[in-house]
Amino acid sequence: MTKRREKGSGSIRELNGRWQALYFVEDADGKRRQRTKVHATKTEAREWLRKKLAREAQAVTTDERTLGEWLDEWLSSRSVTKLAPATRLWYSSAVEKHIRPYLGHVPLQKLTAAQLEGFYTDREQRGRLDGTGGLGPASVRRLHVTLYRALESATRKRLLETNPAKWVEEKPRVGRVDLSEKAWTPDHLRTFLGSVAGDRLEVLWQVAALTGLRRGEALGLRWHDVDLGRGKLHIRQTWVMVGGSPQLSTPKTDLSRRSVALDSLTLTALRRHKVHQNEERLLAGEVWQDHDLVFCSEDGTPLRPDWVSARFGKLVAQSGLPPLPFHGLRHTHATSLLKAGANPKVVQERLGHYSAAFTLDAYSSVVPGLQAEAAEDVAALVLGS
């Protein structure tokens, strides 16, 4: 069987003495569908494919709306409104603060890759010129992702023949960051947990440090998500800041919906915490608001994520330890697990990462030590040393 790629997104191939022509199209819902037909000769197949691809190219609707007008429509579409609140807020903020002032006036069908490249360069440099530091690589990269997705949606709806964001040669890139450099040592963590003994949220700090939960995951944890008998907890919801206000949300990804095993000391701490919380409930009386939250205010209401981070920062400063944001407890948990010889797959599952390879890459400075230990273990096994 031979196969030849024709100009456009199609191909022809010989199939049992006949010739099959096929091409792919994307429906408005984003699903990629195949169109195909078998012909007696290669010439017939090529001509059929040529006409189909030409018809697809002509199917683009003549539209005079600007990029800004299309972005308004895209932001209100179901593909965006069904996303997590924090993601929707980022898209909206990216459009209003950055994309619309620079590119909003450009006719959608005249937008080019060169204009997008100029936009990214401007966002990186403008802040440096006025002394504000500009946008970092990660933020510019997210602007690119926002535009790419909005323009890809326009392409699926046949408002564009092709997505200009695909042809940007110098796409914003984010250099690899070794997250193990943003973690405490086990000694640091032991000192901190000892220093916060007696603090009303001491169990929150311990759970975050010994499970690697994200801040929102820990604050959204409910008692019916905690299995004290089997020693595990389940991540099913998060409590996050969106536009300055705390909101209930879903976990970041499907892999973030996970079960995390608990150590015996943390189990004991949670049982003690539950008793203390029941005492607070009795004292609050009718004022108590029952959200079933493991970590909450004295009246049962959810804790503000920003307040929790500020409280954690104050306790760190009082302990005299190196500065560390709340999220640093997650990095500390990951590096401690890897240094203790935990299987990277186990670490990945506890953290809710999408792959063990990502976990190892994120905490790359720990890997050389793991490799050295593995080499010694293999030598001992083979040579008996």
C-alpha positions as CSV (number, residue, x, y, z in Angstrom):
1,M,0.0,0.0,0.0
2,T,1.4,3.4,-1.0
3,K,0.2,6.8,0.4
4,R,0.8,10.3,-0.8
5,R,0.1,13.5,1.0
6,E,-1.7,16.1,-1.2
7,K,-1.7,19.8,-0.6
8,G,-4.0,20.7,2.3
9,S,-5.1,18.4,5.1
10,G,-5.8,15.4,3.0
11,S,-4.1,12.4,1.4
12,I,-4.7,9.6,-1.2
13,R,-3.6,6.0,-0.9
14,E,-3.7,2.8,-2.9
15,L,-6.1,0.3,-1.4
16,N,-6.6,-3.2,-2.9
17,G,-6.0,-1.9,-6.5
18,R,-8.2,1.1,-6.0
19,W,-7.5,4.6,-4.7
20,Q,-8.9,6.1,-1.5
21,A,-8.9,9.9,-1.0
22,L,-9.5,11.2,2.5
23,Y,-9.4,14.5,4.4
24,F,-10.2,15.7,7.9
25,V,-12.5,18.5,8.9
26,E,-13.3,20.0,12.3
27,D,-17.0,20.6,13.2
28,A,-18.1,23.6,15.2
29,D,-17.9,21.5,18.4
30,G,-14.2,20.9,17.8
31,K,-14.5,17.2,16.9
32,R,-12.2,16.0,14.1
33,R,-14.1,14.0,11.5
34,Q,-12.9,12.0,8.5
35,R,-14.3,12.3,5.0
36,T,-13.3,9.6,2.5
37,K,-14.2,8.1,-0.9
38,V,-12.7,5.2,-3.0
39,H,-12.0,5.8,-6.7
40,A,-11.0,3.6,-9.6
41,T,-8.0,5.7,-10.5
42,K,-5.4,7.9,-8.8
43,T,-6.4,10.8,-11.1
44,E,-10.0,10.6,-10.0
45,A,-9.1,10.4,-6.4
46,R,-6.7,13.4,-6.6
47,E,-9.3,15.5,-8.5
48,W,-12.0,14.6,-5.9
49,L,-9.7,15.6,-3.1
50,R,-8.7,18.8,-4.8
51,K,-12.3,19.9,-5.1
52,K,-13.2,19.0,-1.5
53,L,-10.2,20.9,-0.1
54,A,-11.0,23.9,-2.3
55,R,-14.6,23.9,-1.1
56,E,-13.5,23.7,2.5
57,A,-11.1,26.6,2.0
58,Q,-14.0,28.7,0.5
59,A,-16.3,27.7,3.3
60,V,-14.8,30.4,5.5
61,T,-17.4,33.0,6.2
62,T,-16.7,36.5,5.2
63,D,-16.9,38.3,8.5
64,E,-16.0,41.9,9.3
65,R,-15.9,41.7,13.1
66,T,-12.7,42.7,14.9
67,L,-10.6,40.5,17.2
68,G,-12.0,42.3,20.2
69,E,-15.6,41.6,19.1
70,W,-14.8,37.9,18.5
71,L,-13.1,37.7,22.0
72,D,-16.3,39.0,23.6
73,E,-18.3,36.3,21.9
74,W,-15.7,33.6,22.7
75,L,-15.7,34.6,26.4
76,S,-19.4,34.1,26.6
77,S,-19.4,30.8,24.8
78,R,-20.0,27.5,26.5
79,S,-16.4,26.3,25.9
80,V,-15.3,29.1,28.3
81,T,-18.2,29.4,30.7
82,K,-17.9,25.7,31.6
83,L,-14.3,26.2,32.8
84,A,-13.2,26.6,36.4
85,P,-13.9,30.2,37.7
86,A,-10.2,31.0,38.1
87,T,-9.5,30.0,34.5
88,R,-12.4,32.1,33.2
89,L,-11.2,35.1,35.2
90,W,-7.7,34.7,33.7
91,Y,-9.1,34.7,30.2
92,S,-11.2,37.7,30.9
93,S,-8.4,39.6,32.5
94,A,-6.0,38.7,29.7
95,V,-8.4,40.1,27.1
96,E,-9.2,43.3,29.0
97,K,-5.8,44.3,30.3
98,H,-3.5,43.2,27.5
99,I,-5.1,41.8,24.3
100,R,-7.9,44.3,23.6
101,P,-5.8,47.5,24.0
102,Y,-3.1,46.2,21.6
103,L,-5.0,44.0,19.1
104,G,-8.7,44.5,19.7
105,H,-9.2,46.8,16.8
106,V,-7.6,44.4,14.2
107,P,-10.1,42.7,11.8
108,L,-10.3,39.1,12.9
109,Q,-9.7,37.8,9.3
110,K,-6.7,40.1,8.8
111,L,-4.8,39.1,12.0
112,T,-1.4,37.7,11.3
113,A,1.3,35.7,13.1
114,A,3.6,38.7,12.8
115,Q,1.2,40.9,14.7
116,L,1.0,38.3,17.5
117,E,4.7,38.1,17.7
118,G,4.9,41.9,18.0
119,F,2.3,41.7,20.8
120,Y,4.2,39.2,22.8
121,T,7.4,41.3,22.5
122,D,5.6,44.4,23.5
123,R,4.1,42.7,26.6
124,E,7.6,41.6,27.6
125,Q,9.3,44.9,27.0
126,R,6.7,47.6,27.9
127,G,6.9,47.1,31.6
128,R,10.7,47.3,31.5
129,L,10.5,50.7,29.8
130,D,8.3,52.2,32.4
131,G,10.0,50.5,35.3
132,T,7.3,48.0,36.2
133,G,9.3,45.0,35.2
134,G,7.0,43.8,32.4
135,L,5.3,40.5,32.2
136,G,7.2,37.4,33.0
137,P,7.7,34.5,30.5
138,A,4.9,32.5,32.2
139,S,2.4,35.3,31.9
140,V,3.2,36.0,28.2
141,R,3.0,32.3,27.5
142,R,-0.5,32.3,29.0
143,L,-1.5,35.2,26.8
144,H,-0.4,33.1,23.8
145,V,-2.5,30.1,25.1
146,T,-5.5,32.4,25.5
147,L,-5.2,33.8,22.0
148,Y,-4.5,30.3,20.5
149,R,-7.7,28.9,22.0
150,A,-9.9,31.8,21.1
151,L,-8.6,31.8,17.5
152,E,-8.8,28.0,17.3
153,S,-12.5,28.3,18.2
154,A,-12.9,30.9,15.4
155,T,-11.3,28.5,13.0
156,R,-13.6,25.7,13.9
157,K,-16.6,28.0,13.3
158,R,-15.1,28.7,9.8
159,L,-14.5,32.4,10.6
160,L,-10.8,31.8,9.9
161,E,-9.2,29.6,7.3
162,T,-6.3,28.9,9.7
163,N,-5.3,29.9,13.2
164,P,-2.5,32.5,12.9
165,A,-1.3,31.6,16.4
166,K,-0.2,28.3,15.0
167,W,2.3,30.1,12.7
168,V,4.0,32.2,15.4
169,E,7.7,31.3,15.0
170,E,9.0,32.6,18.3
171,K,6.3,31.4,20.7
172,P,6.7,32.6,24.3
173,R,8.7,30.0,26.2
174,V,9.0,29.3,29.9
175,G,12.3,28.0,31.2
176,R,12.3,25.0,33.4
177,V,12.1,25.7,37.1
178,D,13.5,23.3,39.6
179,L,10.8,23.3,42.3
180,S,13.0,21.5,44.8
181,E,14.8,24.8,45.2
182,K,11.6,26.3,46.6
183,A,11.3,23.7,49.4
184,W,12.5,23.4,53.0
185,T,14.7,20.6,54.2
186,P,13.1,17.9,56.5
187,D,14.9,19.6,59.4
188,H,13.3,23.0,58.5
189,L,9.9,21.4,58.4
190,R,10.3,19.6,61.7
191,T,11.4,22.9,63.3
192,F,8.4,24.7,61.8
193,L,5.8,22.1,62.9
194,G,7.3,22.2,66.4
195,S,7.1,26.0,66.5
196,V,3.4,26.1,65.6
197,A,2.3,23.6,68.2
198,G,-0.8,25.0,69.9
199,D,-1.7,27.3,66.9
200,R,-5.4,26.9,66.1
201,L,-4.5,25.8,62.5
202,E,-1.5,23.6,63.5
203,V,-3.2,20.5,62.0
204,L,-3.8,22.4,58.7
205,W,-0.1,23.1,58.5
206,Q,0.7,19.4,59.3
207,V,-1.8,18.0,56.7
208,A,-0.5,20.3,54.0
209,A,3.1,19.4,54.8
210,L,2.6,15.6,55.0
211,T,0.2,15.2,52.1
212,G,1.3,17.8,49.5
213,L,-2.2,19.2,49.1
214,R,-2.6,22.5,47.4
215,R,-4.0,25.3,49.5
216,G,-7.4,25.2,47.9
217,E,-7.6,21.4,48.2
218,A,-6.8,21.6,51.9
219,L,-9.3,24.4,52.6
220,G,-12.0,22.6,50.6
221,L,-11.6,19.3,52.4
222,R,-14.7,18.0,54.1
223,W,-15.0,15.5,56.9
224,H,-16.9,13.1,54.6
225,D,-13.9,13.3,52.3
226,V,-11.7,11.9,55.1
227,D,-11.7,8.2,55.9
228,L,-10.2,8.0,59.4
229,G,-10.7,4.3,59.5
230,R,-8.8,3.5,56.4
231,G,-6.3,6.3,56.8
232,K,-6.9,8.3,53.6
233,L,-8.5,11.4,52.3
234,H,-10.2,12.2,49.0
235,I,-9.8,15.4,47.0
236,R,-13.2,16.3,45.5
237,Q,-13.5,20.1,45.8
238,T,-11.3,23.1,46.3
239,W,-11.7,26.6,47.9
240,V,-10.0,29.2,45.8
241,M,-9.7,33.0,45.4
242,V,-11.4,34.3,42.2
243,G,-11.3,38.0,41.6
244,G,-10.6,38.8,45.3
245,S,-13.4,36.6,46.5
246,P,-13.3,33.0,47.8
247,Q,-15.3,30.5,45.7
248,L,-15.9,26.8,45.8
249,S,-14.4,25.1,42.7
250,T,-13.6,21.7,41.2
251,P,-10.0,20.2,41.3
252,K,-7.7,21.5,38.6
253,T,-7.7,18.3,36.5
254,D,-9.1,14.8,36.6
255,L,-5.9,13.6,38.1
256,S,-6.3,16.1,40.9
257,R,-9.4,14.2,42.0
258,R,-7.4,11.6,43.9
259,S,-7.0,9.7,47.2
260,V,-4.1,10.4,49.4
261,A,-2.9,8.0,52.1
262,L,-2.4,9.5,55.6
263,D,0.4,8.6,58.1
264,S,-0.5,7.5,61.6
265,L,0.6,10.8,63.3
266,T,-1.5,12.9,60.9
267,L,-4.4,10.6,61.5
268,T,-4.1,11.1,65.3
269,A,-3.8,14.9,64.7
270,L,-7.0,14.9,62.6
271,R,-8.9,12.9,65.2
272,R,-7.8,15.4,67.9
273,H,-8.7,18.3,65.6
274,K,-12.2,16.9,65.1
275,V,-12.8,16.8,68.8
276,H,-11.6,20.4,69.2
277,Q,-13.8,21.5,66.3
278,N,-16.9,19.9,67.9
279,E,-16.1,21.9,71.1
280,E,-16.0,25.1,68.9
281,R,-19.4,24.1,67.4
282,L,-21.0,23.8,70.8
283,L,-19.6,27.2,71.9
284,A,-20.8,28.8,68.6
285,G,-24.3,27.4,69.1
286,E,-26.8,28.8,66.5
287,V,-24.1,31.0,64.9
288,W,-22.3,27.9,63.6
289,Q,-22.6,27.4,59.8
290,D,-22.2,23.7,59.0
291,H,-20.2,23.3,55.7
292,D,-18.7,20.0,56.9
293,L,-15.2,21.6,56.4
294,V,-12.2,20.1,58.1
295,F,-10.6,23.5,58.4
296,C,-12.8,26.5,59.0
297,S,-13.3,29.6,61.1
298,E,-14.6,29.5,64.7
299,D,-18.2,29.8,63.4
300,G,-17.8,27.1,60.7
301,T,-17.5,29.4,57.7
302,P,-14.8,28.8,55.1
303,L,-11.3,30.2,55.7
304,R,-10.2,32.9,53.1
305,P,-7.3,31.4,51.1
306,D,-5.4,34.7,51.1
307,W,-5.8,35.0,54.9
308,V,-4.4,31.5,55.4
309,S,-1.4,32.3,53.2
310,A,-0.8,35.5,55.2
311,R,-1.1,33.6,58.5
312,F,1.3,31.0,57.3
313,G,3.8,33.7,56.3
314,K,3.6,35.3,59.7
315,L,4.3,32.0,61.5
316,V,7.2,31.3,59.2
317,A,8.7,34.7,60.0
318,Q,8.3,34.1,63.7
319,S,10.0,30.7,63.5
320,G,13.2,32.3,62.0
321,L,13.2,29.8,59.2
322,P,14.0,30.7,55.5
323,P,10.9,32.4,53.9
324,L,8.5,30.0,52.2
325,P,5.0,30.5,50.7
326,F,2.2,28.1,51.7
327,H,2.6,26.3,48.3
328,G,6.2,25.6,49.4
329,L,4.9,22.9,51.8
330,R,3.8,21.0,48.7
331,H,7.2,21.2,47.2
332,T,8.8,20.2,50.5
333,H,6.5,17.1,50.6
334,A,7.5,16.1,47.1
335,T,11.3,16.5,47.6
336,S,11.1,14.8,51.0
337,L,9.4,11.8,49.4
338,L,11.9,11.5,46.6
339,K,14.8,11.8,48.9
340,A,13.3,9.1,51.1
341,G,13.4,6.8,48.1
342,A,9.6,6.8,47.2
343,N,8.7,5.6,43.8
344,P,8.2,8.6,41.5
345,K,4.9,7.1,40.4
346,V,3.7,7.2,44.0
347,V,4.8,10.8,44.3
348,Q,3.1,11.7,41.1
349,E,-0.2,10.2,42.3
350,R,0.0,11.9,45.7
351,L,0.5,15.3,44.1
352,G,-2.0,14.8,41.3
353,H,0.6,15.5,38.5
354,Y,-0.2,14.2,35.0
355,S,2.9,12.0,34.8
356,A,5.8,10.7,36.8
357,A,8.1,12.2,34.2
358,F,6.8,15.7,35.0
359,T,7.3,15.1,38.7
360,L,10.9,14.1,38.2
361,D,11.5,17.0,35.8
362,A,9.9,19.5,38.3
363,Y,12.2,18.3,41.1
364,S,15.2,17.6,39.0
365,S,17.9,18.5,41.5
366,V,16.8,15.5,43.6
367,V,17.2,13.0,40.7
368,P,21.1,12.8,40.7
369,G,21.0,11.6,44.3
370,L,18.4,9.0,43.4
371,Q,20.5,7.8,40.5
372,A,23.6,7.5,42.7
373,E,21.7,5.4,45.2
374,A,20.2,3.2,42.5
375,A,23.7,2.6,41.0
376,E,25.0,1.5,44.4
377,D,21.9,-0.8,44.9
378,V,22.4,-2.5,41.5
379,A,26.1,-3.0,42.2
380,A,25.4,-4.5,45.5
381,L,22.8,-6.8,44.0
382,V,25.0,-8.0,41.1
383,L,28.4,-8.0,42.7
384,G,27.4,-8.8,46.2
385,S,29.3,-5.8,47.6
